[in-house]
Amino acid sequence: MLDLRLDLGIDDILKRLDDLERRHVPFALAQALNATAFAAQREVRAQMPDRFTLRRPWTPRGVRVGKASKRDLTARVFTADWYMETQETGGTRPPAL
């Protein structure tokens, strides 16, 4: 017969939680942020034909995601196209000289 006994004190539990917070929670947060950013990217791309007249496929492809990491918990959805801000907010764009 196998007899197994495991004794953990509060200090052992706190030490394990510190490891969990330090290593695993930031990873899980980064994964959740990235999943949310990619979902937002898909939604923005899906709504673009309703908001703009798209004559070429590269404008939706310009919607990009900056991924979060364990060390930098910031994810962002942005456009690589310089002209999209004026298209969204309105205004006049000066001609190229």
C-alpha positions in Angstrom: 0.0 0.0 0.0 1.2 3.5 -0.8 0.9 6.2 1.8 1.4 9.7 0.6 1.4 12.7 2.8 1.8 16.3 1.7 2.2 19.1 4.1 2.2 22.7 2.8 2.3 25.7 5.1 1.1 29.2 4.2 4.7 30.2 3.4 4.9 27.4 0.8 1.6 28.4 -0.7 2.6 32.1 -0.9 5.9 31.2 -2.5 4.0 29.3 -5.2 1.6 32.1 -5.7 4.4 34.6 -6.1 5.9 32.3 -8.8 2.4 32.1 -10.4 2.0 35.8 -10.4 5.5 36.5 -11.6 5.6 34.0 -14.5 2.2 32.7 -15.4 -0.3 35.5 -14.9 1.6 38.0 -17.2 1.8 35.3 -19.9 -2.0 34.6 -19.6 -2.7 38.4 -19.7 -0.6 38.8 -22.8 -2.3 35.9 -24.5 -5.8 37.4 -23.6 -4.7 40.9 -24.9 -3.4 39.4 -28.1 -6.6 37.4 -28.7 -8.7 40.5 -28.1 -6.5 42.6 -30.4 -6.8 40.1 -33.2 -10.6 39.9 -32.7 -10.7 43.7 -32.9 -8.6 43.6 -36.1 -11.0 41.1 -37.7 -14.0 43.3 -36.7 -12.5 46.5 -38.1 -11.6 44.8 -41.3 -15.1 43.3 -41.6 -16.7 46.7 -41.1 -14.5 48.6 -43.5 -16.6 48.0 -46.6 -19.6 49.5 -44.9 -17.7 52.6 -43.9 -15.5 53.2 -46.9 -15.4 52.7 -50.7 -12.7 50.1 -51.0 -11.4 49.8 -54.5 -8.3 47.8 -53.7 -7.7 45.1 -51.1 -4.6 46.6 -49.5 -6.5 49.1 -47.2 -8.0 46.4 -45.0 -4.7 44.7 -45.0 -3.2 47.8 -43.5 -5.1 47.3 -40.2 -2.4 45.7 -38.1 -1.9 44.4 -34.5 1.0 45.2 -32.2 1.2 42.2 -29.9 1.6 42.3 -26.1 4.3 40.3 -24.3 4.9 39.2 -20.8 7.1 42.3 -20.2 5.0 44.8 -22.1 1.3 44.2 -21.5 0.2 46.5 -24.3 -1.6 45.4 -27.4 -2.7 47.8 -30.1 -4.7 47.8 -33.3 -3.5 50.4 -35.7 -3.4 51.2 -39.4 -0.2 51.4 -41.4 -1.8 53.6 -44.0 -1.1 57.3 -43.6 -4.4 58.4 -45.2 -6.8 56.5 -43.1 -7.0 59.0 -40.2 -8.3 61.7 -42.5 -10.7 59.2 -44.1 -12.1 58.3 -40.7 -12.3 61.8 -39.0 -12.8 63.9 -42.1 -11.0 67.0 -43.2 -9.0 68.0 -46.2 -5.8 66.4 -47.2 -3.2 68.7 -48.8 -2.0 67.7 -52.3 1.5 66.2 -52.7 3.9 68.7 -54.2 
